[in-house]
Amino acid sequence: MTPFCSVIISKKSVRIAMVVDEDTKDLGKQIVELINKLNSMPEYKLLLRIKSLNISLYVFKRNYKELANLLTKHTDVREAIRLRGVGKKPEMRLELYEVARLLHNFVTSAKSLIDHTRIIYREIYGETEAFPDYQDEVDRRFAKNPLAQFVEDLRDYCVHYKLPLVHSVLHYSQLPPTPIFESKMELNIEELNKYSRWSPLAKEYLSGQSESSNLLNVISEYYALVEDFHNWFRARQEKIHSQEFAKLASIQQKLKDLEKRT
């Protein structure tokens, strides 16, 4: 009796396994069909094009953080004094070179982000009236902003002219209420003014500076402009394409539900 019973159980197991296997194949087929449907949807291709800007944003933000971190480190007075110690001149020179390198990366990625954003806008909205407030916002935030125009022109200065002179400044103030030390990296305004191809608004920015400009303040103010604009830009796109994105979300949810059953 024992062998007979074991054979019967074995056959049942096989039948159950076959049913489960058929169900799995059916689920797999449904998943593949949904994925193919998703990939062929114009809404999905639109979303991918919009998200392609994330790479340019990442590069810009990463370059900013690396430069800002180094400049912030240099605001530590103890570090600034150490770099002025005996035998530390090569280390100070290397740090200034690093600032120049990272500044070059920052301004070039800023300009790339501008160009990539403009191209995406023209591709998606150039022939429609779906996004009429885009250019007004660009003009208000950047095209008519002296700081923004200076940073954009600084990219051309770095790429086509030379890397700007950056100085480490250690300042001691005896003004009340408390005497303080201050350390910072500064752009040499006199040297920048020798360049003849500044735009009118960039010249306006430079004329508003004294002999130097705190580099950390410059890049941080510009970064805030860019971050705020792209937050606005993405929010407007989500509103404009709310129906398309909802349609995609429905398909993606079906895929998730199927995947949970596998």
Secondary structure, DSSP 8 states (H G I E B T S, - for coil): -HHHHHHHHHHHHHHHHHHHHHHHHHHHHHHHHHHHHHHH-HHHHHHHHHHTHHHHHHHHHHHHHHHHHHHHHHT-HHHHHHTTSTT-HHHHHHHHHHHHHHHHHHHHHHHHHHHHHHHHHHHHHTTSSS-TTHHHHHIIIIIT-HHHHHHHHHHHIIIII----EEEEEEEE--SS--EEEEEEEEEHHHHTT-S---HHHHHHHHTS-SEEEHHHHHHHHHHHHHHHHHHHHHHHHHHTHHHHHHHHHHHHHHHHHHHH-
